[in-house]
Amino acid sequence: TVGEVLTVEKAIVSHMLPEYMGKNCTHCFKIMKAPYPCFTCTKVMFCSYKCRKAAMNSYHKYECKLVDLFLASGMSIICFLAYRSITQKSLQWFKENRSKFDDHDEKSGQSKNQQEVYESSDY
């Protein structure tokens, strides 16, 4: 039926739009009533101790000192998402899962009309 939820899926990566920073929790995006600040930077806030701890134990410890630079540069939300996709996992995770990245599907995401093969080193 119209309006019926078929499925809910957790995003692989997400980042708040800069205009909502300070109004919404950096980790879960909920509107904050009594924000918990980051101990180091001034741009991000969290709605709870739990969200702050989760962020600090994953991506925010890497992003923290760069938030001001990223915002001042005017970079797009796509750049924030790309950076977050790397920082939400530890270096150890990437080392342990390196083989997953070696055997990628070169045709993934291509249209039927596309003939050339995507090469990640071709930039």
C-alpha beads as a LAMMPS data file, in Angstrom:
LAMMPS data file: protein, C-alpha beads

123 atoms
122 bonds

1 atom types
1 bond types

-500.0 500.0 xlo xhi
-500.0 500.0 ylo yhi
-500.0 500.0 zlo zhi

Masses

1 110.0

Atoms # bond

1 1 1 0.000 0.000 0.000
2 1 1 1.031 3.618 -0.454
3 1 1 3.223 4.878 2.376
4 1 1 4.042 1.427 3.728
5 1 1 7.659 0.940 4.827
6 1 1 9.148 -2.006 2.962
7 1 1 12.605 -2.089 4.500
8 1 1 14.967 -0.065 6.650
9 1 1 18.681 -0.277 6.045
10 1 1 21.542 1.268 7.999
11 1 1 23.722 3.494 5.823
12 1 1 27.264 2.360 5.099
13 1 1 28.462 5.918 5.650
14 1 1 26.706 9.118 6.649
15 1 1 27.662 12.679 7.540
16 1 1 25.584 15.605 8.654
17 1 1 25.193 18.588 6.353
18 1 1 27.299 21.464 7.735
19 1 1 24.271 23.717 8.257
20 1 1 22.939 21.273 10.886
21 1 1 26.159 21.081 12.896
22 1 1 25.525 22.421 16.396
23 1 1 21.770 21.737 16.133
24 1 1 21.824 17.977 15.657
25 1 1 23.915 15.171 17.110
26 1 1 26.996 14.494 14.999
27 1 1 26.612 10.752 15.491
28 1 1 22.880 9.912 15.336
29 1 1 21.567 13.217 13.841
30 1 1 18.855 13.650 16.496
31 1 1 17.961 17.186 17.557
32 1 1 19.827 17.958 20.759
33 1 1 18.313 19.316 23.965
34 1 1 21.396 19.324 26.202
35 1 1 24.415 18.754 23.953
36 1 1 27.601 16.980 24.973
37 1 1 30.546 18.786 23.353
38 1 1 33.647 17.224 21.887
39 1 1 36.580 17.652 24.284
40 1 1 38.829 19.044 21.540
41 1 1 36.948 20.765 18.713
42 1 1 34.123 23.285 18.809
43 1 1 32.136 22.321 15.714
44 1 1 30.545 19.050 16.745
45 1 1 28.113 18.158 19.500
46 1 1 26.509 14.944 20.638
47 1 1 23.090 14.210 22.119
48 1 1 24.418 11.782 24.707
49 1 1 27.498 10.351 26.316
50 1 1 26.834 7.135 24.360
51 1 1 26.939 8.941 20.979
52 1 1 30.049 10.914 21.926
53 1 1 31.837 7.739 23.014
54 1 1 30.846 5.862 19.840
55 1 1 32.074 8.717 17.629
56 1 1 35.319 9.172 19.548
57 1 1 36.041 5.438 19.386
58 1 1 35.673 5.377 15.608
59 1 1 35.674 8.289 13.126
60 1 1 35.759 11.499 15.173
61 1 1 39.202 10.975 16.671
62 1 1 40.540 11.310 13.092
63 1 1 38.195 14.068 11.926
64 1 1 38.377 16.206 15.054
65 1 1 41.410 18.338 14.224
66 1 1 40.343 18.683 10.572
67 1 1 36.699 19.778 10.931
68 1 1 37.485 23.507 10.799
69 1 1 39.719 23.063 7.746
70 1 1 37.095 20.985 5.951
71 1 1 34.339 23.517 6.617
72 1 1 36.490 26.536 5.700
73 1 1 37.560 24.908 2.436
74 1 1 33.955 24.744 1.244
75 1 1 34.349 21.134 0.151
76 1 1 31.206 19.253 -0.797
77 1 1 29.368 16.753 1.367
78 1 1 30.719 14.031 -0.949
79 1 1 34.234 14.781 0.359
80 1 1 33.009 14.492 3.959
81 1 1 31.419 11.134 3.106
82 1 1 34.568 9.852 1.411
83 1 1 36.699 10.786 4.408
84 1 1 34.204 9.284 6.868
85 1 1 34.109 6.037 4.881
86 1 1 37.804 5.616 5.671
87 1 1 37.879 6.968 9.230
88 1 1 35.026 4.874 10.588
89 1 1 37.236 1.774 10.393
90 1 1 40.627 1.357 12.047
91 1 1 43.887 0.947 10.148
92 1 1 44.051 -2.555 11.596
93 1 1 40.678 -3.379 9.976
94 1 1 41.995 -2.307 6.548
95 1 1 45.165 -4.374 7.042
96 1 1 43.174 -7.446 8.059
97 1 1 40.713 -7.059 5.162
98 1 1 43.124 -6.029 2.423
99 1 1 42.207 -9.049 0.291
100 1 1 38.622 -7.763 0.014
101 1 1 39.932 -4.766 -1.919
102 1 1 42.318 -6.713 -4.156
103 1 1 39.606 -8.648 -5.983
104 1 1 37.071 -5.967 -6.849
105 1 1 34.534 -6.268 -9.649
106 1 1 35.861 -3.954 -12.364
107 1 1 32.472 -3.851 -14.113
108 1 1 30.486 -2.975 -10.977
109 1 1 28.371 0.123 -11.486
110 1 1 28.872 0.273 -15.237
111 1 1 26.075 0.732 -17.713
112 1 1 25.483 -1.740 -20.547
113 1 1 26.877 0.794 -23.045
114 1 1 30.155 1.403 -21.227
115 1 1 33.100 -0.332 -22.897
116 1 1 36.211 0.790 -21.010
117 1 1 37.233 -0.821 -17.722
118 1 1 37.453 1.357 -14.621
119 1 1 41.001 1.590 -13.276
120 1 1 41.372 3.141 -9.829
121 1 1 44.871 4.346 -10.708
122 1 1 43.553 6.302 -13.728
123 1 1 43.075 9.735 -12.174

Bonds

1 1 1 2
2 1 2 3
3 1 3 4
4 1 4 5
5 1 5 6
6 1 6 7
7 1 7 8
8 1 8 9
9 1 9 10
10 1 10 11
11 1 11 12
12 1 12 13
13 1 13 14
14 1 14 15
15 1 15 16
16 1 16 17
17 1 17 18
18 1 18 19
19 1 19 20
20 1 20 21
21 1 21 22
22 1 22 23
23 1 23 24
24 1 24 25
25 1 25 26
26 1 26 27
27 1 27 28
28 1 28 29
29 1 29 30
30 1 30 31
31 1 31 32
32 1 32 33
33 1 33 34
34 1 34 35
35 1 35 36
36 1 36 37
37 1 37 38
38 1 38 39
39 1 39 40
40 1 40 41
41 1 41 42
42 1 42 43
43 1 43 44
44 1 44 45
45 1 45 46
46 1 46 47
47 1 47 48
48 1 48 49
49 1 49 50
50 1 50 51
51 1 51 52
52 1 52 53
53 1 53 54
54 1 54 55
55 1 55 56
56 1 56 57
57 1 57 58
58 1 58 59
59 1 59 60
60 1 60 61
61 1 61 62
62 1 62 63
63 1 63 64
64 1 64 65
65 1 65 66
66 1 66 67
67 1 67 68
68 1 68 69
69 1 69 70
70 1 70 71
71 1 71 72
72 1 72 73
73 1 73 74
74 1 74 75
75 1 75 76
76 1 76 77
77 1 77 78
78 1 78 79
79 1 79 80
80 1 80 81
81 1 81 82
82 1 82 83
83 1 83 84
84 1 84 85
85 1 85 86
86 1 86 87
87 1 87 88
88 1 88 89
89 1 89 90
90 1 90 91
91 1 91 92
92 1 92 93
93 1 93 94
94 1 94 95
95 1 95 96
96 1 96 97
97 1 97 98
98 1 98 99
99 1 99 100
100 1 100 101
101 1 101 102
102 1 102 103
103 1 103 104
104 1 104 105
105 1 105 106
106 1 106 107
107 1 107 108
108 1 108 109
109 1 109 110
110 1 110 111
111 1 111 112
112 1 112 113
113 1 113 114
114 1 114 115
115 1 115 116
116 1 116 117
117 1 117 118
118 1 118 119
119 1 119 120
120 1 120 121
121 1 121 122
122 1 122 123
